[in-house]
């Protein structure tokens, strides 16, 4: 109850931080999804490129977020920009990997049948491979989204006015309280849970739809 009271009493400060957190997550997920989808498609067509891009995105993910945001802030300045760029880079691995795996997993006979019907390679990709790979792609997007929601809090260290601010304020000041920490942690957890539930429902729905189509 004390945490809820703190949130209500400080809502004027927390509200813009919640909105900024949502904005950062939204931008990062959209850009990473578009870039990851494109890179994943190319990776599905070339094993050499797949090895390169998966190794590169894996290495990026091992870089501590504090260090990455700090390095990026030297080039793009403080505030949201280094956080957005860093989170996009972090989100690429699960999206690229799952896009490639989803396309590669499509039965070759199905793709060949589509080509036999006169479809071009682009049409096979758009009408056959990607629709069949969507549930797998969504699994990667789901993982990336939850990761971005959590890591975004570190952005407060480089000036992002997101939900990391109350957490950092509480940990760096003698007057910091548990309620102040939870005022940042609980909304982040809620955003992550809601995003995960929504994407999981979409993934299940598309998986059932794919099974139903296959059965017919």
DOVO-162282 format. One record per atom (N, C-alpha, C, CB): residue in three letters; x, y, z. Coordinates in steps of 0.02 Angstrom, whole numbers, plus 32768, in hexadecimal, padded with zeros to 4 digits. Glycine has a CB too. Layout:
ALAXYZ/...
END
This chain:
UNK80297FC48000/UNK800080008000/UNK802B803F8000/UNK7FD18000803C/UNK8063803D8023/UNK808E80788026/UNK80AC80887FE1/UNK80C7806D8059/UNK80BB80537FBA/UNK80D5805D7F76/UNK80A0807C7F4A/UNK80ED801A7F58/UNK806380637F4F/UNK802B807E7F28/UNK801F80C77F3A/UNK7FEB80567F33/UNK802380D77F7B/UNK801A811C7F91/UNK805281487F75/UNK8019811F7FDE/UNK808F812E7F74/UNK80C781547F59/UNK80BC81627F0F/UNK810A812E7F64/UNK80A581307EEA/UNK809981387EA2/UNK8063816D7E96/UNK808480F57E82/UNK802E81697EBC/UNK7FF7819A7EB5/UNK800F81E07EC6/UNK7FBB81877EE1/UNK803481E67EFC/UNK804C82287F12/UNK807E82477EE1/UNK806B82237F57/UNK80A2821C7EBE/UNK80D782357E91/UNK80C682287E47/UNK811A82137EA1/UNK808682207E38/UNK8071820F7DF5/UNK808382467DC2/UNK802682037DF4/UNK808482847DD7/UNK809682BA7DA9/UNK80DD82B17D8E/UNK809082FE7DCB/UNK810982947DB8/UNK814D82877DA3/UNK815282447D7E/UNK817D82877DDF/UNK812E82127D97/UNK813381CF7D7A/UNK811081C97D37/UNK8115819D7DAA/UNK80DB81EF7D2C/UNK80B581E97CEE/UNK80E081F67CB0/UNK807B821A7CEF/UNK8106822D7CAD/UNK813182377C72/UNK816782027C6C/UNK8151827C7C74/UNK817D81E57CA4/UNK81AF81B07CA1/UNK819181707C85/UNK81CB81A47CE7/UNK815381617C96/UNK813081277C79/UNK812881317C2E/UNK80EB811C7C9B/UNK8112816C7C1B/UNK8107817B7BD4/UNK814881777BAC/UNK80E781C07BCB/UNK817E81927BC9/UNK81BF81907BA7/UNK81D781487BA1/UNK81F281BA7BCC/UNK81CC81207BD4/UNK81DF80DA7BD2/UNK81BA80B67B9A/UNK81D180B77C16/UNK817980C27B96/UNK815180A37B61/UNK816780BA7B1C/UNK810680B37B6C/UNK817880FB7B16/UNK818E81157AD6/UNK81CF80F47AC0/UNK819881617AD9/UNK81FF80EF7AEF/UNK823F80D07AE0/UNK823580887ACA/UNK826E80D37B1C/UNK820D80637AEF/UNK8200801D7ADF/UNK81DE80167A9B/UNK81D57FFC7B15/UNK81AC80407A8F/UNK8188803D7A50/UNK81B480497A14/UNK8150806E7A51/UNK81DD807E7A18/UNK820A808E79E0/UNK823C805679D4/UNK823080D079EE/UNK8259803E7A0A/UNK828C80097A04/UNK82707FC979E6/UNK82AA7FFB7A49/UNK82357FB579FE/UNK82187F7779E6/UNK82057F7D799C/UNK81D97F647A10/UNK81E87FB57988/UNK81D57FBE7942/UNK82117FBE7914/UNK81AE7FFF793B/UNK82457FE47925/UNK82807FE878FB/UNK82A57FA578FA/UNK82B080207913/UNK82AD7F867934/UNK82D07F467938/UNK82A97F107913/UNK82DB7F317981/UNK82677F127916/UNK823E7EE178F2/UNK82487EE778A7/UNK81F47EE97904/UNK82477F24788E/UNK82507F2F7846/UNK82977F1A7830/UNK82447F797834/UNK82C97F317855/UNK830E7F217843/UNK831C7ED6784C/UNK83407F4A786D/UNK83047EBA7883/UNK830F7E737891/UNK82EE7E46785F/UNK82F77E6378D7/UNK82B27E5A7849/UNK828E7E327817/UNK82B67E3077D5/UNK82477E4F780A/UNK82CD7E6A77C1/UNK82F47E6E7782/UNK83357E467788/UNK83047EB87771/UNK83597E4F77BE/UNK83987E2B77C8/UNK838B7DE077CE/UNK83BC7E457806/UNK83547DCD77EE/UNK83447D8677F5/UNK83337D6677B3/UNK830A7D7E7825/UNK83127D8B7787/UNK83027D717744/UNK83427D64771D/UNK82D47DA2771D/UNK83707D957720/UNK83B07D8D76FD/UNK83D77D52771B/UNK83DA7DCE7701/UNK83D57D4C775D/UNK83F87D16777F/UNK83DC7CD2776C/UNK83F57D1F77CA/UNK839B7CCF775E/UNK837B7C90774A/UNK83927C7B7705/UNK832F7C97774D/UNK83A97CAB76DD/UNK83BE7C9C7698/UNK840A7C8F7693/UNK83AB7CD6766B/UNK842F7CA576C6/UNK84787C9E76C3/UNK84947C867706/UNK84997CE076AF/UNK84B07C4B7707/UNK84CD7C307745/UNK85097C5A775C/UNK84E27BE7773B/UNK852F7C73772C/UNK85697C9C773E/UNK85547CDD7760/UNK85937CAC76FF/UNK85217CFE7743/UNK85087D3B7762/UNK84E87D2C77A6/UNK84D57D5E7735/UNK84C57CF377AB/UNK84A57CDF77EA/UNK84D97CD87821/UNK847E7C9D77E1/UNK85107CB67811/UNK85457CAD7842/UNK85617CF07859/UNK857E7C817825/UNK856A7D1E7829/UNK85857D607839/UNK85557D897864/UNK85967D8677F8/UNK85177D90784F/UNK84E87DBC7872/UNK84D57DA078B6/UNK84AA7DC87848/UNK84CF7D5F78BC/UNK84BE7D4178FD/UNK84F87D48792E/UNK84AB7CF778F4/UNK85357D417914/UNK85707D4B793F/UNK85757D937955/UNK85B17D36791A/UNK856A7DC27927/UNK856E7E097937/UNK853A7E1D796B/UNK85677E3378F8/UNK84FB7E0A795F/UNK84C67E1D798F/UNK84CE7DFA79D2/UNK84817E0D7971/UNK84EB7DBF79D1/UNK84F97D9C7A11/UNK852E7DC17A39/UNK850F7D537A04/UNK85617DD97A16/UNK85977DFF7A38/UNK857B7E3F7A55/UNK85D07E0F7A07/UNK85517E627A2E/UNK85337EA07A46/UNK850C7E947A87/UNK85047EBF7A11/UNK84E97E5D7A89/UNK84BF7E4E7AC4/UNK84E87E407B02/UNK84937E137AB5/UNK85287E2F7AFA/UNK85527E227B34/UNK856F7E627B52/UNK858C7DF47B21/UNK85697E9A7B2D/UNK85847EDA7B47/UNK85557EF47B7D/UNK858B7F0F7B0E/UNK856E7F037BB9/UNK85437F1E7BEE/UNK851E7F5D7BD8/UNK856C7F2E7C2D/UNK84DF7F617BE9/UNK84B67F997BD2/UNK84D17FDD7BE9/UNK846F7F917BE9/UNK84EA7FE07C26/UNK8506801F7C3F/UNK854080367C14/UNK851D80177C88/UNK856A80067C01/UNK85A580177BD7/UNK858E802B7B91/UNK85D67FDC7BD4/UNK855F80067B75/UNK854880157B31/UNK852680597B2D/UNK85197FDE7B18/UNK84F980667B5D/UNK84D680A77B5D/UNK850880E07B67/UNK84A080A87B93/UNK853880D47B93/UNK856A81087B9F/UNK859481167B61/UNK859880F47BD8/UNK85A880E27B3D/UNK85CF80EA7B00/UNK85A6810E7ACB/UNK85E780A67AE6/UNK856780FA7AC3/UNK853C81197A90/UNK852E81627AA0/UNK84FB80F27A89/UNK852B81737AE0/UNK851D81B87AF3/UNK855481E87ADD/UNK851381BD7B3E/UNK859081CE7AD4/UNK85C781F77ABB/UNK85B9820E7A74/UNK860B81D07ABE/UNK859881E37A4D/UNK858B81F27A07/UNK8547821379FB/UNK858F81B379DE/UNK851482007A1F/UNK84D1821A7A11/UNK84B682477A49/UNK84A081E17A05/UNK84DD82517A7D/UNK84C7827C7AB4/UNK84A282577AEA/UNK849C82B37A98/UNK8492827C7B1F/UNK846E825E7B58/UNK8423825E7B4B/UNK847D82847B98/UNK83FF823A7B76/UNK83B782387B70/UNK839F81F77B50/UNK839E82737B48/UNK836981FB7B2A/UNK834B81BF7B0C/UNK837481A27AD2/UNK830781D07AF4/UNK839481CA7AA7/UNK83B481AE7A6B/UNK83E481747A77/UNK83D981E47A48/UNK841481797AA7/UNK844181407AAF/UNK841D81027AC8/UNK847981537ADF/UNK83E9810C7AEF/UNK83C280D47B09/UNK839D80B17AD0/UNK839180EB7B40/UNK837E80D87AA5/UNK835880BC7A6D/UNK838780967A3E/UNK833480F57A46/UNK83BF80B47A2D/UNK83EE80927A00/UNK840880517A20/UNK842A80C079EE/UNK841A80557A5F/UNK8434801A7A82/UNK84017FE27A87/UNK844B802D7AC7/UNK83C37FF47A97/UNK838F7FC17A9E/UNK837E7FA17A5B/UNK83517FDF7ABE/UNK83807FC87A26/UNK83757FAB79E3/UNK83A97F7679D5/UNK83767FE379AD/UNK83E87F8679E5/UNK841E7F5679D9/UNK84157F187A04/UNK84627F7779E9/UNK83FF7F207A42/UNK83F37EE67A6D/UNK83BA7EBB7A53/UNK83E37EFE7AB4/UNK83877EDA7A38/UNK834A7EB57A24/UNK83537E8E79E3/UNK83117EE57A1C/UNK83887E9C79BE/UNK83917E7D797C/UNK839A7E31797F/UNK83CB7E9B7959/UNK83C17E1979AF/UNK83D27DD279B0/UNK83957DA479B0/UNK83FD7DC379EC/UNK83677DA979E0/UNK832E7D7A79DF/UNK83027D8179A2/UNK83047D857A1C/UNK82FC7DBD7987/UNK82D17DC7794C/UNK82F27DAA790E/UNK82C17E127942/UNK83327DB97904/UNK83567D9E78CA/UNK83587D5278CD/UNK839E7DBB78C7/UNK836A7D387907/UNK83717CEF790F/UNK832E7CCB7902/UNK838A7CDE7955/UNK82F87CE5791F/UNK82B87CC37916/UNK829B7CCB78D0/UNK82877CDD7949/UNK82A87D0578B1/UNK82927D0E786C/UNK82B47CDB783F/UNK82A17D567853/UNK82F57CD47847/UNK831A7CA3781E/UNK83017C5D782C/UNK83667CA8782D/UNK82FA7C4B786C/UNK82E57C07787D/UNK829F7BF97864/UNK82E87BFD78C8/UNK82737C2B7868/UNK822E7C217851/UNK822B7C157806/UNK82047C5C7863/UNK82527C3A77DF/UNK82527C327797/UNK82737BF07782/UNK82757C6D7775/UNK82AC7BE177A1/UNK82D07BA47791/UNK82A67B6677A2/UNK83127BA177B8/UNK827B7B6B77D5/UNK82537B3277EB/UNK82187B2477BD/UNK823A7B3E7831/UNK82087B527790/UNK81D17B467761/UNK81E27B0B7734/UNK81C27B867737/UNK81B37ADD772D/UNK81BD7AA27704/UNK81D07AB676BD/UNK817D7A767704/UNK82087A9C76A5/UNK82207AAD7662/UNK81ED7A9A762D/UNK82627A8B7655/UNK81C87A64763A/UNK81967A4D7609/UNK815E7A807601/UNK81787A0A761E/UNK814D7AA37637/UNK81187AD67634/UNK81307B11760A/UNK81057AEE767B/UNK816D7B277615/UNK81897B5E75EE/UNK81907B4A75A5/UNK81CD7B747609/UNK81A47B0D7599/UNK81AD7AF67554/UNK816A7AF17530/UNK81D07AB27553/UNK81367ADC7555/UNK80F37AD97537/UNK80DB7B1F7524/UNK80C17AB97568/UNK80EB7B50754E/UNK80D87B95753E/UNK80FB7BAE7500/UNK80E77BC4757A/UNK813A7B9D74F9/UNK815F7BB074BD/UNK81437B8D747F/UNK81AB7BA074C4/UNK812D7B4F748A/UNK810F7B2A7453/UNK80CE7B48743B/UNK81047AE37467/UNK80AD7B6F7467/UNK806F7B917455/UNK807E7BD37431/UNK80447B9D7493/UNK80BE7BE37428/UNK80D07C207404/UNK80E47C5A742F/UNK80997C3373DA/UNK80EA7C507471/UNK80FD7C87749D/UNK81477C977495/UNK80EE7C7674E6/UNK81587CD7749A/UNK819E7CEB749B/UNK81BA7CE074E1/UNK81A57D367486/UNK81FC7CE774E7/UNK821C7CDD7528/UNK82007D0E755C/UNK82687CE67522/UNK81F47D4C7547/UNK81D97D7E7574/UNK81927D6C758A/UNK81DA7DC47554/UNK816B7D52755C/UNK81277D3E756D/UNK81267D02759B/UNK81007D2E752D/UNK81547CD47590/UNK81597C9A75BD/UNK816A7CB17604/UNK818E7C6875A3/UNK81987CE07608/UNK81AB7CFB7649/UNK81707D1D766B/UNK81E57D2D7642/UNK814E7D497647/UNK81187D717664/UNK80D97D497672/UNK81077DAB7636/UNK80C97D197647/UNK80897CF5764C/UNK808E7CB1766E/UNK806C7CED7609/UNK80CA7C957670/UNK80D17C51768B/UNK81007C5076C7/UNK80EB7C227655/UNK813F7C6376BC/UNK81717C5A76F0/UNK81657C86772D/UNK81B67C6876D4/UNK815B7CC87722/UNK81527CF4775B/UNK81127CE57782/UNK81507D3C7744/UNK80D87CD97761/UNK809C7CC77787/UNK80A67C8977B2/UNK80627CBD7758/UNK80C97C577797/UNK80D57C1A77BD/UNK81077C2577F6/UNK80ED7BE3778F/UNK81347C5577EC/UNK81687C63781F/UNK81527C947854/UNK81A67C7C77FD/UNK81187CB4784B/UNK81027CEA7878/UNK81027CD578C2/UNK80BE7D017865/UNK80E67C9B78D5/UNK80E77C89791C/UNK812E7C86793A/UNK80C67C457926/UNK815E7C6C7913/UNK81A37C69792B/UNK81C17CAF792F/UNK81CE7C3D78FC/UNK81B17CD978FD/UNK81CA7D1E78FE/UNK81AE7D43793A/UNK81B67D4278BC/UNK816D7D387949/UNK814E7D597982/UNK816D7D4379C4/UNK81047D4B7983/UNK81847D0679C7/UNK81A67CEE7A04/UNK81E67D177A0F/UNK81B77CA379FF/UNK820A7D2479D9/UNK82467D4E79DF/UNK82367D9579F1/UNK826E7D4C799F/UNK82017DB079D3/UNK81EB7DF479E2/UNK81D57DF97A2B/UNK81B27E0A79B4/UNK81B47DC67A43/UNK819D7DC47A89/UNK81D97DC67AB9/UNK81737D847A97/UNK820C7D9E7AAA/UNK82487D9D7AD4/UNK826B7DE07AD2/UNK82787D667ABC/UNK82707DFD7A96/UNK82927E3E7A8E/UNK826D7E757AB3/UNK82987E4F7A44/UNK822B7E757AB0/UNK82037EA97AD0/UNK820B7EA97B1C/UNK81BA7EA17ABD/UNK82057E6E7B39/UNK820C7E697B82/UNK82527E7E7B98/UNK81FD7E217B9A/UNK82847E6B7B71/UNK82C97E7E7B80/UNK82D27ECA7B7D/UNK82FA7E5C7B50/UNK82B67EE97B49/UNK82BB7F317B41/UNK82997F567B79/UNK829E7F467AFE/UNK825F7F3F7B8E/UNK823A7F5F7BC4/UNK82647F617C04/UNK81F87F397BD2/UNK82877F2A7C12/UNK82AF7F277C4F/UNK82EF7F507C4A/UNK82C17EDE7C5E/UNK83147F487C13/UNK83557F697C0C/UNK834E7FB47C06/UNK837B7F4D7BD0/UNK83147FCB7BED/UNK830A80147BE4/UNK8314803B7C24/UNK82C480217BC8/UNK8309801B7C5E/UNK8311803E7C9D/UNK835980577CA7/UNK82FE80107CD8/UNK838A80347C8B/UNK83CF80497C91/UNK83DB808B7C6D/UNK83FF80127C76/UNK83AF809B7C3F/UNK83B680D97C19/UNK83B581187C44/UNK838080DD7BE7/UNK839A81127C80/UNK8399814B7CAE/UNK83E081627CBE/UNK8374813A7CEE/UNK841081357CB9/UNK845581467CC8/UNK847381777C96/UNK848081077CCB/UNK8455817A7C59/UNK846E81A87C26/UNK843A81DE7C16/UNK848181837BE6/UNK840C81E97C45/UNK83DE82217C3F/UNK839982137C24/UNK83FD82527C16/UNK838981D67C15/UNK834581C77BFD/UNK831481CF7C37/UNK8341817E7BE0/UNK82DD81F37C2B/UNK82AD81FF7C60/UNK827881C87C61/UNK828B82447C56/UNK8290818A7C6B/UNK826281517C6B/UNK825B81357CB2/UNK827B81197C3C/UNK824180F97CB8/UNK823480DD7CFA/UNK827380C77D1F/UNK820580A27CF4/UNK82AC80CF7D00/UNK82EA80C37D24/UNK82FB80FD7D53/UNK832380B97CF4/UNK82DC81387D47/UNK82EB81737D6F/UNK82DC816A7DBA/UNK82C481AE7D55/UNK82A081537DCD/UNK8294814A7E15/UNK82C081157E34/UNK824B81397E21/UNK82D280E27E0D/UNK82FD80AD7E27/UNK834380C97E33/UNK830080727DF5/UNK835F80EC7E02/UNK83A281097E09/UNK83A3813D7E40/UNK83B981277DC7/UNK836E81657E44/UNK836B819A7E78/UNK836C817B7EBE/UNK832B81C47E6F/UNK834881447EC6/UNK834681247F08/UNK838881037F1A/UNK830E80F07F0A/UNK83AB80E87EE7/UNK83E980C37EF5/UNK842580F17EFC/UNK83F680927EBE/UNK8420812E7EE3/UNK845A815B7EE5/UNK845481927F19/UNK8463817B7EA1/UNK841D81927F3E/UNK841481C57F72/UNK840981A37FB5/UNK83D881F37F60/UNK842181C57FE9/UNK841781AB802D/UNK83CE81AB8041/UNK844081D4805F/UNK83A781D68021/UNK836081DC8033/UNK833481AC800A/UNK834882238028/UNK835381827FDF/UNK832C81547FB7/UNK830781217FE2/UNK835A812F7F86/UNK82CB810E7FCB/UNK82A180DF7FF0/UNK828E80A47FC4/UNK82628102800B/UNK8277806F7FE6/UNK826080347FC1/UNK822480457F95/UNK824E7FFC7FF2/UNK81F880707FAE/UNK81BE80857F87/UNK81D280A77F47/UNK819280B37FB1/UNK820880CE7F4A/UNK822180F17F0F/UNK823B80BF7EDB/UNK825881237F22/UNK825E808D7EF3/UNK827780597EC5/UNK823D80337EA5/UNK82A580277EEB/UNK820D80207ECE/UNK81D47FF97EB5/UNK81A880237E86/UNK81AA7FE07EEF/UNK81AA80657E8E/UNK818380907E61/UNK819D808C7E1A/UNK818680D97E79/UNK81DD80797E13/UNK81F8806E7DD0/UNK81F380257DBB/UNK824080857DCE/UNK82007FF87DEA/UNK82027FB17DDB/UNK81BD7F967DC8/UNK821E7F8A7E16/UNK818A7FA77DEF/UNK81477F8A7DE3/UNK81297F9D7DA0/UNK81197F9F7E1B/UNK812B7FDD7D8C/UNK81117FED7D49/UNK81387FCB7D11/UNK811380387D3E/UNK817A7FC47D19/UNK81A27FA27CE6/UNK818C7F597CE2/UNK81ED7FA67CF7/UNK81827F397D1C/UNK816C7EF47D1C/UNK81277EED7CFD/UNK816B7ED97D64/UNK80FB7F1C7D0B/UNK80B77F1A7CEF/UNK80B97F227CA3/UNK808C7F517D0E/UNK80E17F517C8B/UNK80E77F5B7C42/UNK81027F1B7C21/UNK81167F977C33/UNK81347EFD7C40/UNK81517EC07C24/UNK81207E877C23/UNK818E7EAD7C4C/UNK80FA7E807C59/UNK80C87E497C5D/UNK80917E527C29/UNK80AA7E457CA3/UNK80787E8F7C23/UNK80437E9D7BF2/UNK805C7E907BAB/UNK802A7EE67BF9/UNK80987EA87B9B/UNK80B47E9D7B58/UNK80BD7E537B4B/UNK80F77EC27B51/UNK80D57E2E7B7C/UNK80E17DE77B74/UNK809F7DC27B69/UNK81067DCB7BB0/UNK806C7DD37B90/UNK802B7DB17B8B/UNK800B7DBF7B47/UNK7FFC7DC97BC3/UNK800E7DFD7B30/UNK7FF07E0F7AF0/UNK80137DEB7AB6/UNK7FF47E5C7AE4/UNK80567DEC7AB7/UNK807B7DCC7A81/UNK80747D807A84/UNK80C47DE07A84/UNK80707D647AC1/UNK80677D1C7AC8/UNK80237D077AAD/UNK806E7D077B12/UNK7FF07D2F7AB9/UNK7FAD7D207A9F/UNK7FAD7D237A53/UNK7F797D527ABC/UNK7FCE7D557A37/UNK7FD37D5A79EE/UNK7FF87D1F79D1/UNK7FF67D9C79DA/UNK802E7D0A79F3/UNK80557CD179DC/UNK802C7C9179DC/UNK80937CC97A08/UNK80067C867A13/UNK7FDC7C4A7A17/UNK7FA67C4B79E2/UNK7FBD7C447A5D/UNK7F877C8579D8/UNK7F527C8B79A6/UNK7F6B7C7C7960/UNK7F337CD179A9/UNK7FA57C97794F/UNK7FC07C8C790C/UNK7FD87C437904/UNK7FFA7CBB78FF/UNK7FF17C26793A/UNK80067BDF7936/UNK7FCA7BB2792A/UNK802A7BCB7977/UNK7F927BC0794C/UNK7F557B987942/UNK7F3B7BA178FB/UNK7F1F7BAB7975/UNK7F3F7BE078E4/UNK7F287BED78A0/UNK7F517BC8786D/UNK7F2A7C377891/UNK7F937BC47879/UNK7FBF7BA1784A/UNK7FB07B56784A/UNK80087BAD785B/UNK7FA27B3A7886/UNK7F917AF4788A/UNK7F4F7AE57866/UNK7F8C7ADE78D3/UNK7F1F7B12786E/UNK7EDE7B09784E/UNK7EE47B0B7802/UNK7EAD7B407866/UNK7F0E7B3977E9/UNK7F197B3E77A1/UNK7F3B7AFF7787/UNK7F427B7C778F/UNK7F6D7AE877AD/UNK7F927AAC7799/UNK7F647A6E7797/UNK7FCD7AA077C8/UNK7F347A6D77C5/UNK7F077A3377CA/UNK7ED77A30778F/UNK7EDF7A36780A/UNK7EC97A6A7772/UNK7E9C7A6D7738/UNK7EC17A5F76F8/UNK7E787AB17734/
END
